[in-house]
Amino acid sequence: MLSMKKNEPNKDMTNFFNDHDHDACFGDAMEEIENHCYEKNLQFTPLRRKVFEFLLRDHKPLGAYEILDLLREEGFASTPPIAYRVLDFLMEQGFVHKIQGLNAFVACSNPGSSHSPAFMICRKCEKVAELDEKISGINLKKSTPSNFKLEESIIEMRGICTSCSSAELT
């Protein structure tokens, strides 16, 4: 997840895993969800806020039970239904994606737009970078047979980011 303004996908794919201004990234994402909830007259409860903050923190996917442990440490109620309700809300609003292969969740880098992203997952640092379909060029809707209506596609690529591969060389 990288800092991006609404409907402005990152065009420089080489910087997906590099250091960035995380404070600005975090602030932009929080502002985006606060504005979205205000405009849609949705409640951005302290629990929803905290879970979203967890997902923004390190750009690493978190499983529901990891989120529950973090909530418990912060003094929140921490039963599985609570975490899943919050995650369902964040996914429905387009601010979180589920990484199927990891059974984990990650904050969306292009919230507020309808898209089918692909994910690059570094197996060393466990960071996840989201590729918007406009950048990746992957458009499965155009390539599906006419007798099949594609509703959802999930593409997950695993490898090693340049930061981790550079660290291996030193």
Buried (B, 14 or more C-beta within 10 A) or exposed (E): BBBBEEEEBBEEEEEBBEEBEBEEBBEBBBEBBEEBBEEEEBEBEEBBBBBBBBBBEEBBBBBBEBBBBBBEEEEBEBEEEBBEBBBEBBBEBBBBBBBEEBEBBBBBBBBBEEBBBBBBBBEBBBBBBBBBBBBBEBEEEEEEEEEEEEEEBEBBEEEBBEBBEEEEEE
